[in-house]
Amino acid sequence: MGVQIAEQVGNENPYRVQHLLGRAQWDAEKLCQEVRQYGVEGLSEPGDIFTVDETGFLKQGNQSVGVQVQYYGTTGHLENCQVGVFLS
């Protein structure tokens, strides 16, 4: 996965992305504050809002991150799927 992300951001090799994903130390509270500030600065109208949504994706096999048998709302029962959480 690190190789594909590195390619998308224009890195010549995956080492920086692999470090970020696997070994970097994170201060979760500080990161949340920075992401929140970034988002708030983008809200320009009084009625603007953030929307958080989780969506399930049916999957075959187990090669994608987070794939496991779990409740899948579209079918109403347990499925082999992956869940993504989106902020817009």
ZALOKOL-70671 format. One record per residue: residue number from 1; residue in three letters; x, z, y negated of N, C-alpha, C in turn. Coordinates in Angstrom, 1 decimal, m for minus. Layout:
BEGIN
<resi NUM; resn ALA; n.east X; n.up Z; n.north Y; ca.east X; ca.up Z; ca.north Y; c.east X; c.up Z; c.north Y> .
...
END
This chain:
BEGIN
<resi 1; resn MET; n.east 0.8; n.up 0.0; n.north 1.2; ca.east 0.0; ca.up 0.0; ca.north 0.0; c.east 0.9; c.up 0.0; c.north m1.3> .
<resi 2; resn GLY; n.east 2.0; n.up 0.7; n.north m1.3; ca.east 2.8; ca.up 0.8; ca.north m2.4; c.east 3.4; c.up m0.6; c.north m2.8> .
<resi 3; resn VAL; n.east 3.6; n.up m1.4; n.north m1.8; ca.east 4.2; ca.up m2.8; ca.north m2.1; c.east 3.1; c.up m3.6; c.north m2.9> .
<resi 4; resn GLN; n.east 1.9; n.up m3.6; n.north m2.5; ca.east 0.8; ca.up m4.3; ca.north m3.2; c.east 0.6; c.up m3.8; c.north m4.6> .
<resi 5; resn ILE; n.east 0.6; n.up m2.5; n.north m4.8; ca.east 0.5; ca.up m1.9; ca.north m6.1; c.east 1.6; c.up m2.3; c.north m7.0> .
<resi 6; resn ALA; n.east 2.9; n.up m2.2; n.north m6.4; ca.east 4.1; ca.up m2.6; ca.north m7.2; c.east 4.0; c.up m4.1; c.north m7.6> .
<resi 7; resn GLU; n.east 3.5; n.up m4.9; n.north m6.7; ca.east 3.4; ca.up m6.4; ca.north m7.1; c.east 2.4; c.up m6.5; c.north m8.2> .
<resi 8; resn GLN; n.east 1.3; n.up m5.8; n.north m8.2; ca.east 0.2; ca.up m6.0; ca.north m9.2; c.east 0.7; c.up m5.5; c.north m10.6> .
<resi 9; resn VAL; n.east 1.6; n.up m4.5; n.north m10.6; ca.east 2.1; ca.up m4.0; ca.north m11.9; c.east 3.3; c.up m4.7; c.north m12.4> .
<resi 10; resn GLY; n.east 3.8; n.up m5.6; n.north m11.5; ca.east 5.0; ca.up m6.4; ca.north m11.9; c.east 6.3; c.up m5.8; c.north m11.6> .
<resi 11; resn ASN; n.east 6.4; n.up m4.8; n.north m10.7; ca.east 7.7; ca.up m4.3; ca.north m10.3; c.east 8.3; c.up m5.2; c.north m9.2> .
<resi 12; resn GLU; n.east 9.6; n.up m5.2; n.north m9.3; ca.east 10.4; ca.up m6.1; ca.north m8.3; c.east 10.4; c.up m5.5; c.north m6.9> .
<resi 13; resn ASN; n.east 10.3; n.up m4.2; n.north m6.8; ca.east 10.3; ca.up m3.5; ca.north m5.5; c.east 9.4; c.up m2.3; c.north m5.6> .
<resi 14; resn PRO; n.east 9.0; n.up m1.8; n.north m4.4; ca.east 8.0; ca.up m0.7; ca.north m4.4; c.east 8.5; c.up 0.7; c.north m4.6> .
<resi 15; resn TYR; n.east 9.8; n.up 0.9; n.north m4.9; ca.east 10.3; ca.up 2.3; ca.north m4.9; c.east 9.7; c.up 3.2; c.north m5.9> .
<resi 16; resn ARG; n.east 9.5; n.up 2.7; n.north m7.1; ca.east 8.9; ca.up 3.6; ca.north m8.2; c.east 7.5; c.up 4.0; c.north m7.8> .
<resi 17; resn VAL; n.east 6.7; n.up 3.0; n.north m7.3; ca.east 5.3; ca.up 3.3; ca.north m6.9; c.east 5.3; c.up 4.2; c.north m5.7> .
<resi 18; resn GLN; n.east 6.2; n.up 4.0; n.north m4.7; ca.east 6.2; ca.up 4.9; ca.north m3.6; c.east 6.5; c.up 6.3; c.north m4.0> .
<resi 19; resn HIS; n.east 7.5; n.up 6.5; n.north m4.9; ca.east 7.8; ca.up 7.8; ca.north m5.4; c.east 6.5; c.up 8.5; c.north m6.1> .
<resi 20; resn LEU; n.east 5.9; n.up 7.7; n.north m6.9; ca.east 4.7; ca.up 8.2; ca.north m7.6; c.east 3.6; c.up 8.6; c.north m6.6> .
<resi 21; resn LEU; n.east 3.4; n.up 7.8; n.north m5.6; ca.east 2.3; ca.up 8.1; ca.north m4.6; c.east 2.7; c.up 9.2; c.north m3.6> .
<resi 22; resn GLY; n.east 4.0; n.up 9.3; n.north m3.3; ca.east 4.3; ca.up 10.2; ca.north m2.2; c.east 5.2; c.up 11.4; c.north m2.5> .
<resi 23; resn ARG; n.east 6.0; n.up 11.4; n.north m3.6; ca.east 6.9; ca.up 12.5; ca.north m3.8; c.east 6.8; c.up 13.1; c.north m5.2> .
<resi 24; resn ALA; n.east 6.2; n.up 12.5; n.north m6.1; ca.east 6.1; ca.up 13.0; ca.north m7.5; c.east 5.4; c.up 14.3; c.north m7.6> .
<resi 25; resn GLN; n.east 5.8; n.up 15.2; n.north m8.4; ca.east 5.1; ca.up 16.4; ca.north m8.7; c.east 4.1; c.up 16.2; c.north m9.8> .
<resi 26; resn TRP; n.east 2.8; n.up 16.7; n.north m9.6; ca.east 1.8; ca.up 16.5; ca.north m10.6; c.east 1.3; c.up 17.8; c.north m11.1> .
<resi 27; resn ASP; n.east 1.0; n.up 17.9; n.north m12.4; ca.east 0.3; ca.up 19.0; ca.north m13.0; c.east m1.1; c.up 18.5; c.north m13.2> .
<resi 28; resn ALA; n.east m2.0; n.up 18.8; n.north m12.3; ca.east m3.3; ca.up 18.3; ca.north m12.2; c.east m4.1; c.up 18.6; c.north m13.5> .
<resi 29; resn GLU; n.east m4.0; n.up 19.8; n.north m14.0; ca.east m4.7; ca.up 20.2; ca.north m15.3; c.east m4.2; c.up 19.3; c.north m16.4> .
<resi 30; resn LYS; n.east m2.9; n.up 19.2; n.north m16.6; ca.east m2.4; ca.up 18.4; ca.north m17.7; c.east m2.8; c.up 16.9; c.north m17.6> .
<resi 31; resn LEU; n.east m2.8; n.up 16.4; n.north m16.3; ca.east m3.2; ca.up 15.0; ca.north m16.1; c.east m4.7; c.up 14.8; c.north m16.5> .
<resi 32; resn CYS; n.east m5.5; n.up 15.8; n.north m16.1; ca.east m7.0; ca.up 15.7; ca.north m16.4; c.east m7.2; c.up 15.7; c.north m17.9> .
<resi 33; resn GLN; n.east m6.4; n.up 16.6; n.north m18.6; ca.east m6.5; ca.up 16.6; ca.north m20.1; c.east m6.1; c.up 15.3; c.north m20.7> .
<resi 34; resn GLU; n.east m5.0; n.up 14.7; n.north m20.2; ca.east m4.6; ca.up 13.4; ca.north m20.8; c.east m5.6; c.up 12.3; c.north m20.5> .
<resi 35; resn VAL; n.east m6.1; n.up 12.3; n.north m19.3; ca.east m7.1; ca.up 11.2; ca.north m19.0; c.east m8.4; c.up 11.4; c.north m19.8> .
<resi 36; resn ARG; n.east m8.8; n.up 12.7; n.north m20.0; ca.east m10.0; ca.up 13.0; ca.north m20.8; c.east m9.7; c.up 12.5; c.north m22.2> .
<resi 37; resn GLN; n.east m8.6; n.up 12.9; n.north m22.8; ca.east m8.3; ca.up 12.5; ca.north m24.2; c.east m8.3; c.up 11.0; c.north m24.3> .
<resi 38; resn TYR; n.east m7.7; n.up 10.3; n.north m23.4; ca.east m7.7; ca.up 8.8; ca.north m23.4; c.east m9.1; c.up 8.2; c.north m23.4> .
<resi 39; resn GLY; n.east m9.9; n.up 8.8; n.north m22.5; ca.east m11.3; ca.up 8.3; ca.north m22.5; c.east m12.1; c.up 8.6; c.north m23.7> .
<resi 40; resn VAL; n.east m12.0; n.up 9.9; n.north m24.2; ca.east m12.7; ca.up 10.3; ca.north m25.4; c.east m12.4; c.up 9.4; c.north m26.6> .
<resi 41; resn GLU; n.east m11.1; n.up 9.0; n.north m26.7; ca.east m10.7; ca.up 8.1; ca.north m27.8; c.east m11.3; c.up 6.7; c.north m27.7> .
<resi 42; resn GLY; n.east m11.7; n.up 6.3; n.north m26.5; ca.east m12.4; ca.up 5.1; ca.north m26.3; c.east m13.9; c.up 5.1; c.north m26.6> .
<resi 43; resn LEU; n.east m14.5; n.up 6.3; n.north m26.7; ca.east m15.9; ca.up 6.4; ca.north m27.0; c.east m16.0; c.up 6.2; c.north m28.6> .
<resi 44; resn SER; n.east m16.6; n.up 5.1; n.north m29.0; ca.east m16.7; ca.up 4.8; ca.north m30.4; c.east m18.1; c.up 5.0; c.north m31.0> .
<resi 45; resn GLU; n.east m19.1; n.up 5.0; n.north m30.2; ca.east m20.5; ca.up 5.1; ca.north m30.7; c.east m21.0; c.up 6.5; c.north m30.3> .
<resi 46; resn PRO; n.east m21.9; n.up 7.1; n.north m31.1; ca.east m22.5; ca.up 8.4; ca.north m30.8; c.east m23.2; c.up 8.5; c.north m29.4> .
<resi 47; resn GLY; n.east m23.7; n.up 7.4; n.north m28.9; ca.east m24.5; ca.up 7.4; ca.north m27.7; c.east m23.6; c.up 7.0; c.north m26.5> .
<resi 48; resn ASP; n.east m22.3; n.up 6.7; n.north m26.7; ca.east m21.4; ca.up 6.4; ca.north m25.6; c.east m21.3; c.up 7.5; c.north m24.6> .
<resi 49; resn ILE; n.east m21.2; n.up 7.2; n.north m23.3; ca.east m21.1; ca.up 8.2; ca.north m22.2; c.east m20.1; c.up 7.8; c.north m21.2> .
<resi 50; resn PHE; n.east m19.6; n.up 8.8; n.north m20.4; ca.east m18.8; ca.up 8.5; ca.north m19.2; c.east m19.8; c.up 8.5; c.north m18.0> .
<resi 51; resn THR; n.east m19.6; n.up 7.7; n.north m17.0; ca.east m20.4; ca.up 7.6; ca.north m15.8; c.east m19.5; c.up 7.8; c.north m14.6> .
<resi 52; resn VAL; n.east m19.8; n.up 8.7; n.north m13.8; ca.east m19.0; ca.up 8.9; ca.north m12.5; c.east m19.9; c.up 8.6; c.north m11.4> .
<resi 53; resn ASP; n.east m19.4; n.up 7.7; n.north m10.5; ca.east m20.2; ca.up 7.2; ca.north m9.4; c.east m19.4; c.up 7.2; c.north m8.1> .
<resi 54; resn GLU; n.east m19.9; n.up 7.6; n.north m7.0; ca.east m19.3; ca.up 7.4; ca.north m5.7; c.east m20.0; c.up 6.4; c.north m4.9> .
<resi 55; resn THR; n.east m19.2; n.up 5.6; n.north m4.3; ca.east m19.8; ca.up 4.5; ca.north m3.5; c.east m19.1; c.up 4.4; c.north m2.2> .
<resi 56; resn GLY; n.east m19.8; n.up 4.2; n.north m1.1; ca.east m19.3; ca.up 4.0; ca.north 0.2; c.east m19.1; c.up 2.6; c.north 0.6> .
<resi 57; resn PHE; n.east m18.0; n.up 2.3; n.north 1.4; ca.east m17.7; ca.up 1.0; ca.north 1.9; c.east m17.6; c.up 1.1; c.north 3.4> .
<resi 58; resn LEU; n.east m18.4; n.up 0.3; n.north 4.1; ca.east m18.3; ca.up 0.2; ca.north 5.6; c.east m17.0; c.up m0.3; c.north 5.9> .
<resi 59; resn LYS; n.east m16.3; n.up 0.2; n.north 7.0; ca.east m15.0; ca.up m0.3; ca.north 7.4; c.east m14.9; c.up m0.5; c.north 8.9> .
<resi 60; resn GLN; n.east m14.1; n.up m1.4; n.north 9.3; ca.east m13.8; ca.up m1.6; ca.north 10.7; c.east m12.4; c.up m1.1; c.north 10.9> .
<resi 61; resn GLY; n.east m12.2; n.up m0.3; n.north 11.9; ca.east m10.8; ca.up 0.2; ca.north 12.1; c.east m10.5; c.up 1.4; c.north 11.2> .
<resi 62; resn ASN; n.east m9.2; n.up 1.7; n.north 11.1; ca.east m8.8; ca.up 2.9; ca.north 10.3; c.east m7.6; c.up 2.7; c.north 9.5> .
<resi 63; resn GLN; n.east m7.3; n.up 1.4; n.north 9.1; ca.east m6.1; ca.up 1.1; ca.north 8.4; c.east m6.2; c.up 1.4; c.north 6.9> .
<resi 64; resn SER; n.east m7.3; n.up 1.5; n.north 6.3; ca.east m7.5; ca.up 1.8; ca.north 4.9; c.east m7.4; c.up 3.3; c.north 4.6> .
<resi 65; resn VAL; n.east m6.9; n.up 3.7; n.north 3.5; ca.east m6.8; ca.up 5.1; ca.north 3.1; c.east m8.2; c.up 5.8; c.north 3.1> .
<resi 66; resn GLY; n.east m8.3; n.up 6.9; n.north 3.7; ca.east m9.5; ca.up 7.7; ca.north 3.7; c.east m10.6; c.up 7.2; c.north 4.6> .
<resi 67; resn VAL; n.east m10.4; n.up 6.3; n.north 5.5; ca.east m11.4; ca.up 5.8; ca.north 6.4; c.east m11.6; c.up 6.9; c.north 7.5> .
<resi 68; resn GLN; n.east m12.9; n.up 7.2; n.north 7.7; ca.east m13.2; ca.up 8.1; ca.north 8.8; c.east m14.8; c.up 8.1; c.north 9.0> .
<resi 69; resn VAL; n.east m15.2; n.up 8.6; n.north 10.0; ca.east m16.6; ca.up 8.7; ca.north 10.3; c.east m17.2; c.up 9.8; c.north 9.4> .
<resi 70; resn GLN; n.east m18.1; n.up 9.3; n.north 8.5; ca.east m18.7; ca.up 10.2; ca.north 7.5; c.east m20.1; c.up 9.7; c.north 7.2> .
<resi 71; resn TYR; n.east m20.9; n.up 10.5; n.north 6.5; ca.east m22.3; ca.up 10.1; ca.north 6.1; c.east m22.2; c.up 8.9; c.north 5.1> .
<resi 72; resn TYR; n.east m22.9; n.up 7.9; n.north 5.4; ca.east m23.0; ca.up 6.7; ca.north 4.6; c.east m24.4; c.up 6.5; c.north 4.1> .
<resi 73; resn GLY; n.east m24.7; n.up 6.7; n.north 2.8; ca.east m26.0; ca.up 6.8; ca.north 2.3; c.east m26.8; c.up 5.5; c.north 2.5> .
<resi 74; resn THR; n.east m26.2; n.up 4.3; n.north 2.5; ca.east m26.9; ca.up 3.1; ca.north 2.6; c.east m27.6; c.up 3.0; c.north 3.9> .
<resi 75; resn THR; n.east m27.0; n.up 3.4; n.north 5.0; ca.east m27.6; ca.up 3.4; ca.north 6.3; c.east m28.3; c.up 4.7; c.north 6.7> .
<resi 76; resn GLY; n.east m28.0; n.up 5.7; n.north 6.0; ca.east m28.6; ca.up 7.0; ca.north 6.3; c.east m28.1; c.up 7.8; c.north 7.4> .
<resi 77; resn HIS; n.east m26.9; n.up 7.4; n.north 8.0; ca.east m26.3; ca.up 8.1; ca.north 9.1; c.east m24.8; c.up 8.0; c.north 9.1> .
<resi 78; resn LEU; n.east m24.2; n.up 8.6; n.north 10.1; ca.east m22.7; ca.up 8.6; ca.north 10.1; c.east m22.2; c.up 7.2; c.north 10.4> .
<resi 79; resn GLU; n.east m21.2; n.up 6.7; n.north 9.7; ca.east m20.6; ca.up 5.4; ca.north 9.9; c.east m19.0; c.up 5.6; c.north 9.7> .
<resi 80; resn ASN; n.east m18.3; n.up 4.6; n.north 10.2; ca.east m16.9; ca.up 4.5; ca.north 9.9; c.east m16.8; c.up 3.9; c.north 8.5> .
<resi 81; resn CYS; n.east m16.4; n.up 4.7; n.north 7.5; ca.east m16.5; ca.up 4.1; ca.north 6.1; c.east m15.4; c.up 4.8; c.north 5.2> .
<resi 82; resn GLN; n.east m15.3; n.up 4.3; n.north 4.0; ca.east m14.4; ca.up 4.8; ca.north 3.0; c.east m15.3; c.up 5.1; c.north 1.8> .
<resi 83; resn VAL; n.east m15.0; n.up 6.1; n.north 1.0; ca.east m15.7; ca.up 6.5; ca.north m0.2; c.east m14.8; c.up 6.3; c.north m1.4> .
<resi 84; resn GLY; n.east m15.3; n.up 5.6; n.north m2.4; ca.east m14.5; ca.up 5.5; ca.north m3.6; c.east m15.3; c.up 6.2; c.north m4.8> .
<resi 85; resn VAL; n.east m14.6; n.up 6.9; n.north m5.7; ca.east m15.2; ca.up 7.5; ca.north m6.8; c.east m14.7; c.up 6.8; c.north m8.1> .
<resi 86; resn PHE; n.east m15.7; n.up 6.4; n.north m8.9; ca.east m15.4; ca.up 5.5; ca.north m10.0; c.east m15.8; c.up 6.2; c.north m11.3> .
<resi 87; resn LEU; n.east m15.0; n.up 6.1; n.north m12.4; ca.east m15.3; ca.up 6.6; ca.north m13.7; c.east m15.4; c.up 5.4; c.north m14.6> .
<resi 88; resn SER; n.east m16.5; n.up 5.2; n.north m15.3; ca.east m16.6; ca.up 4.1; ca.north m16.3; c.east m17.2; c.up 4.6; c.north m17.6> .
END
